[in-house]
Amino acid sequence: MKGLVKYAKGPGNMEVRDVAESKAGPGQVKIEVKAAGICGSDLHIFHDDIAGIPINPPVVTGHEFTGVIVEVGEGVTQWKVGERVTSETAVSFCGDCMHCRTGRYNLCNNRRTLGYWYNGAFTSYTVVPKERIHKLPDAIDFIAGALAEPLACVTHAVLELTTIITGDVVLVSGPGSIGMLALQVAKAQGAIVVVSGTNIDRERLAMAKKLGADYTVDVTEQDLAALINELTCGKGADVTLECSGAARAANDALVLTRKFGHYTQIGLFGKPIQIDFEKICFRELKVTGSLGSTWTSWEKAIQLMASGKVNTRDLVSHVMPITEWEKAFKMFEDKEGYKLVLTPVE
């Protein structure tokens, strides 16, 4: 079968290759991949500038996916062949550290991840532990369901690490796919949501409006601070969800968050940036980082999709075979379209 392989460390070093089809071992489930989304971290793997998550080439990349169970290993009784599923990315972790024992295995120092350390989903079949599987409701098609993983990361950040109260003014900085999901989760909590971007985000800002944003702002043409001050009587946003991973946007967002407000960093910068920490100290901001997802955030994400409170299907602008991965990666980097999904080839 064909798979998109990061075959060696270093920039580039990625191509579609023939890869062996794995079998489900004890406690494992083999899944026929139906759709797999491109994540920003896949680009970081390609450029070899991802930090904090170990990579073990040669490895089949891709970790946002849906599919159908085609084989169950010894000892697997709760899953059946033919079930529609999606899967978490944390394939293995130590199980003994404080984080694992409290359900935050996403923070385990020994976490090893699908598509980074273990063969992932940019291929026809992948194998994962039975504990990481989540049922995909029939109401969610495979393309929409491929966004369950990024949505689980967003629900972890927005619902588990941040407090949003009905009526809060929430600034979502960055209208990429993560920002679009954060917008919808915040709206589901009853927030008044402002989504900000730049002049290259005009189509994305229009999509944000379609998905329920109360206000959208092109910061190259409009005064974001003036709008936030108008909405909050000069106090600032109650909550900021920084999804762009851009240093300037992060610094601006800190200033626009009210005193004793909450700032959550969801987007990854890919490199060190400069932050004026006194802005945090003097204004008693509660600043939270976010990494990955947990079992509970996956359950919440799937509930939000199944209930219609979060629309992931409209975020998918292009579906392409994995053989066109270079074109898809370039489109992602050039911010063409919204979310791009790859499908297997024989």
C-alpha positions, 0 to 999 in steps of 0.5 A: 500500500502507499503511504506518505513517509517522513523517511529521514530527519531534516528539512523535506525528506518526505515522499509517497512510498510503498509501505507494509500493511500492518496487522492488529496485534494484541489489544490493537485495532486495524482501521481502513483509513477513509479520510485524513486531515492535514495539520499544521504540525504535519508541515512542521514535520516536513520542515523538521522544525517541530519542537516538543514531540519526538519523531521517529523516521521512517514513519508514515505521517498523518494523525487526523483521520476517520475510518472503518475497523477491518481487524481486531487483535487478541483480547479486543472485545469492545470493538467489532469489524465494520464499526465507524471510528476515529482515533486519538493520537497518543499511541503510547505513554508511561502510565505511571507518572502523575500526568498519566495517573490523572488522565493527562497522558497528553503531558507524559514525557514518554508520550509517543504519537501516531504519525510522529513515532508510529505509522499514521494515517496518510495511507490505506490502513493504520493500527492503534490501541483499542483504548484510543478509539472513539465511535464515529456517529452515523450522522458524521460523515468521514470527511467531517469526522477527520476534524475530530482530532483538531476539535478535541484539541480545541475542546481541551483548550477551550472547555477544559483549560479555560472558563467561558461564561455566557455573555463573555466577550471572546477574542479568537485570534487567527481564522485558520481551522483551529480558530474556526473550531474555537469560535464555534466551541466558544459560541456553544458556551454562549460567548460573544465572539470576535475573530481577527485576521489579516488581509490574506484571511478575507475568505476565512473571515467570511467563513467565520461569519458564516459559522457564527462569529458575531464580529470579524476584523481584518486588523490591516484595515480595521481597529481591533482594539477600538471594537474590543473596547466598544464591546467591553466598555474599555475593559478588554476581552474576557477571554482570548484564544490565540490560534494564529501562532504569530508573535505579533498577534500574540502580543497584541492579544495580550494587550486586548485581554482585560485585567484578570482575564484569561489568555489561552495559547492554542496555536504553535509558533514553531520557534521562540518568540518575544513576549513582554511578561510585564503585561501579564504580571501588571494586569494579573492575566491568567495565561494557559498553554494547551497541548493535544487532547484527552479522552474527555475532550474527545468525547466532548468534541464528538458530542458537539459535532453530533449535536450540530453545535460545531460544523466541521464539514464546511471547513473542508475546502479540498479533498485530494489523494495522498499522491497530491500531498505536495500541492496540498501542503503548499496550499496549506502554507499559502492559506489557500482554502480552509481545511485540506483532507487527503484520501488513500490511493491503491 
